[in-house]
Amino acid sequence: DRQLKITEAIINSMTMKERRYPKVLNASRKRRIARGSGVNVQDVNQLLSQFRQMQKMMRQLRDPNKRRGLLNMFGG
């Protein structure tokens, strides 16, 4: 529950452009987001890392060959 509130605060501290294009986030933008959401820059970086991992997994699910391998990892 606490982690969800932190995630929400970080996302709400981003501009619309930053939400749509996370690659534009440089160090100064991350500092501003961290200050605006009341967290550390490390927390912002961690959220972005989790986002990239999820994006990668979603891309793998689109490819039928990779999907089988991914499902096998989860016992499917």
C-alpha positions in Angstrom: 0.0 0.0 0.0 2.8 2.4 0.9 4.8 1.6 -2.2 1.7 2.3 -4.4 1.3 5.7 -2.8 5.0 6.4 -3.5 4.6 5.3 -7.1 1.5 7.5 -7.5 3.3 10.5 -6.0 6.3 10.1 -8.4 4.0 9.8 -11.4 1.9 12.8 -10.3 5.1 14.8 -10.1 6.0 14.2 -13.7 4.9 16.4 -16.6 2.7 14.8 -19.3 5.7 14.7 -21.6 7.8 12.9 -19.0 5.0 10.3 -18.5 4.7 9.6 -22.2 8.5 9.7 -23.0 10.4 8.6 -19.9 13.7 8.7 -21.9 13.6 12.6 -21.6 14.3 12.2 -17.8 17.7 13.5 -17.1 19.3 14.0 -13.7 17.8 17.5 -13.0 14.3 16.3 -14.0 14.7 13.3 -11.7 15.7 15.6 -8.8 12.7 17.8 -9.4 10.4 14.8 -9.5 12.0 13.4 -6.3 11.5 16.7 -4.5 8.0 17.1 -5.7 7.0 13.6 -4.6 8.9 13.6 -1.3 11.2 10.7 -2.2 14.9 10.1 -3.1 16.2 10.2 -6.6 17.0 6.5 -6.0 13.3 5.8 -5.6 12.6 7.6 -9.0 15.3 5.5 -10.6 13.9 2.3 -9.1 10.5 3.1 -10.5 11.9 3.8 -14.0 13.9 0.5 -13.8 10.7 -1.4 -12.9 8.9 0.3 -15.8 11.6 -0.7 -18.3 11.5 -4.3 -17.1 7.8 -4.4 -17.5 8.0 -2.9 -20.9 10.5 -5.5 -21.9 8.3 -8.3 -20.7 5.3 -6.9 -22.5 7.3 -6.8 -25.7 8.3 -10.4 -25.2 4.6 -11.4 -24.8 3.9 -10.0 -28.3 6.3 -12.5 -29.9 4.8 -16.0 -29.9 8.1 -17.7 -29.7 9.3 -15.7 -26.8 5.9 -15.9 -25.1 6.3 -19.7 -24.8 9.6 -19.3 -23.1 8.3 -16.6 -20.8 5.2 -18.7 -19.9 7.5 -21.7 -19.2 9.4 -19.6 -16.7 6.1 -19.1 -14.8 5.1 -22.7 -15.0 2.7 -22.4 -17.8 
